Amino acid sequence: MLMIRLSRVGRKNDPSFRVIVVDSKKKPKTGNYLEMVGSYDSRSDRVDLKIERIKHWMAHGAQTSDTVHNLLVSQKIIDAKKINVLPSYAKAMEGKDAQAPAVDNAVAEETPTQ
């Protein structure tokens, strides 16, 4: 199965990424990708994409990684909702928000009113 995913390039502490089409069983660092269809610089938010080639590969059955999917949604190349790439973090935050009001209610019930 083909994947459209990011491959990290650049110096240490200066990340930039290539958007590549690769077989899903290969690692992106091997350099054996089928085609480079864009680049993304996360520090300056510069995005260069070959829109026609991305649509071509998606029409031929290539799946996108969650991060590339969100990148394509933000660039309005595809019409979809963004995917939560940090689901465990979001669940932890929801748990903290739910616990905080429960503690406040318990304290309010324990204090006697006159």
SEKESE-729191 format. One record per atom (N, C-alpha, C): atom name; residue number from 1; x, y, z. Coordinates in pm, 1 decimal. Atoms other than C-alpha are relative to their C-alpha. Example, Ala and Ser with C-alpha at 12.3 -4.5 7.8 and 13.67 -1.06 7.14 Angstrom:
N, 1, 89.0, -119.0, 0.0 .
CA, 1, 1230.0, -450.0, 780.0 .
C, 1, 90.0, 120.0, 0.0 .
N, 2, -82.0, -119.0, -6.0 .
CA, 2, 1367.0, -106.0, 714.0 .
C, 2, -77.0, 109.0, 73.0 .
***
This chain:
N, 1, 83.8, -117.0, 0.0 .
CA, 1, 0.0, 0.0, 0.0 .
C, 1, 89.0, 124.2, 0.0 .
N, 2, -76.2, -124.2, 9.1 .
CA, 2, 125.8, 346.2, -84.1 .
C, 2, -45.4, 98.5, 107.3 .
N, 3, 27.4, -100.7, -102.5 .
CA, 3, 149.2, 620.3, 177.0 .
C, 3, 60.0, 133.1, -43.7 .
N, 4, -54.7, -134.7, 14.1 .
CA, 4, 193.3, 995.0, 147.8 .
C, 4, 32.2, 44.0, 141.9 .
N, 5, -43.1, -28.7, -136.6 .
CA, 5, 396.0, 1087.9, 453.3 .
C, 5, 114.6, 98.7, 0.7 .
N, 6, -109.4, -95.0, -15.4 .
CA, 6, 662.6, 1321.5, 588.3 .
C, 6, 130.8, -74.3, 22.2 .
N, 7, -134.8, 50.1, -23.7 .
CA, 7, 1034.7, 1252.9, 579.9 .
C, 7, 83.2, 117.5, 50.5 .
N, 8, -73.4, -110.3, -62.6 .
CA, 8, 1252.4, 1464.0, 809.1 .
C, 8, 135.3, 17.8, -66.7 .
N, 9, -131.3, -37.5, 52.8 .
CA, 9, 1550.8, 1642.5, 657.3 .
C, 9, 43.8, 125.4, 74.0 .
N, 10, -48.0, -121.7, -64.6 .
CA, 10, 1766.7, 1926.6, 780.6 .
C, 10, 95.4, -29.8, 112.3 .
N, 11, -97.0, 12.5, -108.4 .
CA, 11, 2013.3, 1990.7, 1056.9 .
C, 11, -68.3, -32.8, 131.4 .
N, 12, 49.6, 20.1, -135.1 .
CA, 12, 1978.5, 1912.9, 1422.8 .
C, 12, -62.1, 130.4, 49.2 .
N, 13, 76.3, -113.5, -52.0 .
CA, 13, 1725.6, 2147.2, 1585.7 .
C, 13, -47.0, 96.4, -108.6 .
N, 14, 52.1, -80.7, 109.9 .
CA, 14, 1628.2, 2283.0, 1242.6 .
C, 14, -77.1, -91.9, -95.0 .
N, 15, 68.9, 99.9, 81.2 .
CA, 15, 1366.9, 2041.9, 1109.0 .
C, 15, -71.1, 60.9, -119.5 .
N, 16, 85.2, -24.6, 114.7 .
CA, 16, 1216.2, 2058.4, 765.4 .
C, 16, -34.2, -137.5, -55.1 .
N, 17, 52.7, 129.1, 40.0 .
CA, 17, 1021.1, 1785.5, 597.7 .
C, 17, -26.5, -3.3, -149.3 .
N, 18, 42.7, 26.1, 136.2 .
CA, 18, 969.2, 1637.5, 253.6 .
C, 18, -130.4, -77.3, 6.7 .
N, 19, 122.6, 77.7, 13.5 .
CA, 19, 625.3, 1515.2, 158.0 .
C, 19, 27.1, -99.4, -111.7 .
N, 20, -40.8, 102.4, 95.6 .
CA, 20, 692.2, 1183.8, -14.7 .
C, 20, -108.3, -105.6, -15.0 .
N, 21, 83.7, 116.9, 24.3 .
CA, 21, 505.3, 892.3, -167.7 .
C, 21, 91.3, -120.3, 11.5 .
N, 22, -86.9, 113.2, -28.7 .
CA, 22, 648.9, 566.8, -36.9 .
C, 22, -86.6, -122.3, 28.3 .
N, 23, 67.5, 122.7, -39.8 .
CA, 23, 551.5, 203.7, 9.8 .
C, 23, -10.2, -0.6, 151.9 .
N, 24, 22.9, -10.5, -144.6 .
CA, 24, 404.7, 174.0, 360.1 .
C, 24, 91.8, -89.9, 81.1 .
N, 25, -88.0, 90.8, -73.5 .
CA, 25, 643.4, -107.2, 454.1 .
C, 25, 143.1, 51.9, 8.5 .
N, 26, -135.3, -54.7, -2.7 .
CA, 26, 955.1, 101.8, 387.3 .
C, 26, 7.2, 117.3, 96.0 .
N, 27, -21.0, -114.4, -88.2 .
CA, 27, 1098.6, 351.9, 628.2 .
C, 27, 24.8, 124.1, -85.6 .
N, 28, -15.5, -120.0, 82.5 .
CA, 28, 1092.2, 712.2, 504.0 .
C, 28, 143.5, 50.0, -9.6 .
N, 29, -137.2, -49.8, 4.1 .
CA, 29, 1461.8, 771.3, 580.8 .
C, 29, 87.2, -73.1, -100.8 .
N, 30, -83.4, 77.4, 90.6 .
CA, 30, 1584.1, 513.5, 330.0 .
C, 30, 30.6, 75.0, -128.8 .
N, 31, -22.5, -73.0, 123.9 .
CA, 31, 1555.1, 756.7, 40.0 .
C, 31, -56.7, -71.4, -120.7 .
N, 32, 58.6, 75.6, 110.3 .
CA, 32, 1380.6, 494.0, -169.3 .
C, 32, -148.4, 32.2, -12.7 .
N, 33, 138.8, -38.4, 16.9 .
CA, 33, 1061.8, 689.2, -221.5 .
C, 33, -32.0, 7.2, -148.3 .
N, 34, 41.8, -3.2, 139.4 .
CA, 34, 859.9, 690.4, -541.6 .
C, 34, 4.8, 141.3, -56.7 .
N, 35, 2.3, -138.3, 49.0 .
CA, 35, 814.0, 1065.8, -569.5 .
C, 35, -5.5, 96.1, 118.2 .
N, 36, 10.2, -107.4, -97.7 .
CA, 36, 866.4, 1380.9, -367.9 .
C, 36, -105.8, 97.5, -51.8 .
N, 37, 111.6, -81.6, 46.4 .
CA, 37, 541.5, 1576.3, -389.4 .
C, 37, -12.2, 132.7, 74.0 .
N, 38, 4.9, -128.6, -67.3 .
CA, 38, 624.2, 1871.1, -167.3 .
C, 38, 98.9, 9.1, 113.0 .
N, 39, -85.7, -21.2, -116.0 .
CA, 39, 806.2, 2016.0, 128.3 .
C, 39, -76.0, 85.1, 101.0 .
N, 40, 65.0, -71.4, -109.9 .
CA, 40, 709.5, 2160.8, 465.0 .
C, 40, 106.8, 41.7, 98.8 .
N, 41, -92.6, -52.5, -99.3 .
CA, 41, 914.8, 2385.0, 690.8 .
C, 41, -82.9, 40.6, 121.2 .
N, 42, 85.7, -21.7, -116.2 .
CA, 42, 757.9, 2370.9, 1035.4 .
C, 42, 35.7, 126.3, 77.1 .
N, 43, -40.1, -118.6, -77.0 .
CA, 43, 954.4, 2662.0, 1177.8 .
C, 43, -52.8, 129.0, -61.8 .
N, 44, 50.7, -120.7, 64.7 .
CA, 44, 845.5, 2917.4, 919.5 .
C, 44, -139.2, -21.4, -60.2 .
N, 45, 131.6, 35.9, 54.1 .
CA, 45, 517.0, 2741.6, 824.0 .
C, 45, -7.0, 18.9, -151.1 .
N, 46, -4.7, -7.2, 146.1 .
CA, 46, 624.9, 2739.6, 458.4 .
C, 46, -36.0, -136.9, -55.5 .
N, 47, 47.1, 125.2, 57.5 .
CA, 47, 442.8, 2474.8, 257.0 .
C, 47, 4.8, 12.4, -151.6 .
N, 48, -3.5, 7.9, 145.6 .
CA, 48, 521.3, 2387.0, -105.1 .
C, 48, -48.7, -138.7, -38.3 .
N, 49, 57.7, 128.7, 36.3 .
CA, 49, 300.0, 2113.5, -248.2 .
C, 49, -30.9, -3.8, -148.9 .
N, 50, 40.3, 24.0, 138.0 .
CA, 50, 247.9, 1968.7, -594.8 .
C, 50, -140.5, -59.2, 5.7 .
N, 51, 138.4, 38.8, -24.2 .
CA, 51, -130.2, 1957.5, -572.8 .
C, 51, -47.4, -104.7, -100.4 .
N, 52, 45.1, 94.3, 101.9 .
CA, 52, -188.7, 1776.0, -902.0 .
C, 52, 56.3, -139.3, 24.8 .
N, 53, -63.0, 130.4, -24.5 .
CA, 53, 57.9, 1498.8, -813.3 .
C, 53, -56.9, -66.2, 125.9 .
N, 54, 59.8, 56.5, -120.8 .
CA, 54, -90.5, 1455.3, -465.0 .
C, 54, -137.1, -58.3, -32.4 .
N, 55, 131.6, 50.9, 38.6 .
CA, 55, -439.7, 1419.9, -611.8 .
C, 55, 13.3, -123.3, -88.7 .
N, 56, -25.1, 116.5, 85.6 .
CA, 56, -299.4, 1177.1, -872.1 .
C, 56, 27.1, -123.9, 84.6 .
N, 57, -34.7, 115.5, -82.7 .
CA, 57, -147.7, 950.1, -607.3 .
C, 57, -116.5, -41.7, 88.6 .
N, 58, 115.9, 35.8, -81.0 .
CA, 58, -458.5, 967.8, -389.2 .
C, 58, -105.6, -70.6, -84.4 .
N, 59, 93.3, 67.9, 90.1 .
CA, 59, -669.9, 868.4, -690.1 .
C, 59, 45.4, -142.6, -29.3 .
N, 60, -53.9, 134.1, 22.7 .
CA, 60, -440.6, 566.8, -734.8 .
C, 60, 7.5, -81.1, 129.5 .
N, 61, 12.5, 78.6, -121.7 .
CA, 61, -507.2, 454.0, -376.7 .
C, 61, 99.6, 29.9, 109.5 .
N, 62, -96.3, -32.9, -105.3 .
CA, 62, -232.9, 621.2, -173.7 .
C, 62, -74.2, 58.0, 120.1 .
N, 63, 56.9, -50.4, -124.2 .
CA, 63, -329.1, 682.7, 188.7 .
C, 63, 92.3, 108.2, 55.7 .
N, 64, -82.1, -104.5, -61.0 .
CA, 64, -212.4, 990.0, 377.7 .
C, 64, 19.4, -30.7, 147.8 .
N, 65, -20.1, 9.6, -144.8 .
CA, 65, -59.0, 989.4, 723.0 .
C, 65, -87.7, 106.5, 65.4 .
N, 66, 86.8, -95.1, -69.6 .
CA, 66, -254.3, 1179.1, 988.4 .
C, 66, 52.6, 142.6, -10.1 .
N, 67, -59.0, -133.7, 5.4 .
CA, 67, -12.7, 1472.7, 984.9 .
C, 67, -11.4, 59.1, -140.1 .
N, 68, 13.6, -48.8, 137.6 .
CA, 68, -13.1, 1500.3, 604.7 .
C, 68, -146.5, 29.9, -29.2 .
N, 69, 143.2, -25.5, 17.1 .
CA, 69, -393.0, 1473.8, 609.8 .
C, 69, -35.9, 137.5, 56.9 .
N, 70, 27.9, -129.8, -62.4 .
CA, 70, -409.0, 1770.1, 850.7 .
C, 70, 63.6, 114.3, -78.5 .
N, 71, -67.0, -101.1, 81.8 .
CA, 71, -160.9, 1961.4, 633.7 .
C, 71, -81.4, 28.9, -126.3 .
N, 72, 80.8, -17.8, 120.4 .
CA, 72, -376.5, 1904.2, 323.8 .
C, 72, -132.1, 69.3, 31.8 .
N, 73, 123.7, -67.0, -40.8 .
CA, 73, -689.4, 2012.7, 512.1 .
C, 73, 26.8, 148.0, 25.3 .
N, 74, -30.3, -140.6, -29.2 .
CA, 74, -521.8, 2333.4, 632.7 .
C, 74, 32.9, 78.8, -126.7 .
N, 75, -27.9, -65.5, 127.6 .
CA, 75, -409.0, 2410.5, 276.2 .
C, 75, -121.5, -1.4, -93.2 .
N, 76, 127.0, 8.6, 73.4 .
CA, 76, -769.3, 2342.2, 156.0 .
C, 76, 14.2, -78.3, -129.9 .
N, 77, -13.9, 88.5, 115.4 .
CA, 77, -658.1, 2072.2, -86.6 .
C, 77, -107.1, -107.9, 5.1 .
N, 78, 108.4, 96.1, -17.3 .
CA, 78, -904.7, 1820.5, 55.3 .
C, 78, -100.4, 57.7, 98.8 .
N, 79, 105.7, -46.3, -89.6 .
CA, 79, -1237.6, 1884.7, 226.8 .
C, 79, -30.4, -110.9, 99.2 .
N, 80, 23.3, 97.4, -106.3 .
CA, 80, -1241.2, 1691.4, 552.4 .
C, 80, 30.1, 67.9, 132.8 .
N, 81, -34.3, -50.1, -132.7 .
CA, 81, -1206.1, 1737.8, 925.3 .
C, 81, 141.9, -41.2, 32.7 .
N, 82, -134.0, 36.0, -44.6 .
CA, 82, -865.0, 1738.9, 1085.9 .
C, 82, -7.0, -120.1, 93.1 .
N, 83, -10.6, 118.2, -84.3 .
CA, 83, -754.9, 1421.9, 1262.0 .
C, 83, 80.5, 37.7, 123.4 .
N, 84, -72.5, -26.1, -123.7 .
CA, 84, -646.9, 1441.6, 1625.1 .
C, 84, 121.6, -91.4, 3.8 .
N, 85, -121.1, 81.5, 3.2 .
CA, 85, -285.1, 1324.7, 1612.4 .
C, 85, 54.6, -27.9, 139.2 .
N, 86, -41.0, 24.8, -138.4 .
CA, 86, -245.0, 1334.6, 1991.8 .
C, 86, -121.3, -41.9, 83.3 .
N, 87, 123.2, 35.2, -70.7 .
CA, 87, -551.2, 1142.6, 2116.0 .
C, 87, 20.4, -26.1, 148.6 .
N, 88, -20.0, 28.4, -141.7 .
CA, 88, -398.5, 1032.1, 2447.1 .
C, 88, 13.9, 129.5, 79.3 .
N, 89, -13.9, -129.3, -66.1 .
CA, 89, -308.4, 1392.8, 2536.4 .
C, 89, -137.1, 66.1, 15.1 .
N, 90, 131.9, -61.8, -5.4 .
CA, 90, -659.5, 1512.9, 2453.2 .
C, 90, -86.9, -68.1, 104.8 .
N, 91, 78.7, 71.7, -100.2 .
CA, 91, -816.0, 1240.4, 2668.9 .
C, 91, 45.5, 36.9, 140.4 .
N, 92, -51.1, -38.3, -131.2 .
CA, 92, -590.4, 1332.9, 2960.3 .
C, 92, -50.0, 138.7, 38.0 .
N, 93, 48.8, -134.6, -27.7 .
CA, 93, -692.3, 1697.4, 2929.7 .
C, 93, -149.4, -1.1, 31.5 .
N, 94, 142.6, 9.0, -28.2 .
CA, 94, -1061.9, 1603.7, 2918.6 .
C, 94, -21.9, -55.8, 140.0 .
N, 95, 10.9, 58.6, -133.2 .
CA, 95, -1012.8, 1393.4, 3231.5 .
C, 95, 26.9, 102.2, 108.9 .
N, 96, -30.4, -104.2, -98.9 .
CA, 96, -856.9, 1685.0, 3419.8 .
C, 96, -114.1, 100.1, 9.7 .
N, 97, 110.2, -95.5, -0.8 .
CA, 97, -1138.6, 1918.3, 3315.9 .
C, 97, -122.4, -58.5, 69.6 .
N, 98, 116.1, 63.3, -61.7 .
CA, 98, -1401.5, 1668.1, 3430.6 .
C, 98, 20.1, -16.3, 150.3 .
N, 99, -25.9, 21.1, -141.2 .
CA, 99, -1233.5, 1609.0, 3767.6 .
C, 99, -4.2, 131.0, 79.0 .
N, 100, -7.5, -127.0, -72.1 .
CA, 100, -1189.0, 1975.4, 3861.6 .
C, 100, -136.5, 46.9, 51.1 .
N, 101, 129.4, -42.5, -54.2 .
CA, 101, -1562.5, 2067.8, 3886.5 .
C, 101, -54.2, -97.3, 104.2 .
N, 102, 48.5, 97.3, -97.3 .
CA, 102, -1636.2, 1745.3, 4075.6 .
C, 102, 60.6, 27.8, 137.0 .
N, 103, -65.9, -31.8, -126.7 .
CA, 103, -1384.6, 1842.6, 4344.5 .
C, 103, -61.3, 126.3, 59.5 .
N, 104, 60.8, -123.3, -49.0 .
CA, 104, -1534.6, 2192.0, 4372.1 .
C, 104, -137.9, -27.2, 60.3 .
N, 105, 132.7, 33.0, -51.2 .
CA, 105, -1883.3, 2045.4, 4420.4 .
C, 105, 10.2, -74.9, 132.3 .
N, 106, -17.0, 75.9, -123.5 .
CA, 106, -1757.7, 1805.9, 4688.8 .
C, 106, 37.5, 92.7, 115.0 .
N, 107, -39.5, -95.8, -103.3 .
CA, 107, -1596.1, 2090.6, 4883.4 .
C, 107, -120.0, 85.4, 39.8 .
N, 108, 116.9, -82.0, -29.1 .
CA, 108, -1913.8, 2297.0, 4857.7 .
C, 108, -101.6, -77.3, 83.6 .
N, 109, 94.6, 81.0, -75.3 .
CA, 109, -2123.9, 2008.4, 4993.9 .
C, 109, 47.4, -21.3, 143.2 .
N, 110, -53.6, 27.1, -132.1 .
CA, 110, -1892.8, 1952.9, 5292.0 .
C, 110, -6.4, 121.6, 91.7 .
N, 111, 1.7, -119.5, -84.3 .
CA, 111, -1895.2, 2312.7, 5414.0 .
C, 111, -142.1, 23.9, 50.3 .
N, 112, 135.1, -21.8, -54.2 .
CA, 112, -2188.3, 2372.9, 5649.2 .
C, 112, -46.1, 142.6, -28.9 .
N, 113, 58.5, -132.2, 22.6 .
CA, 113, -2418.5, 2659.5, 5571.8 .
C, 113, -84.5, 36.7, 121.0 .
N, 114, 73.6, -43.2, -119.4 .
CA, 114, -2581.0, 2863.9, 5848.1 .
C, 114, -123.4, 74.8, -35.6 .
***
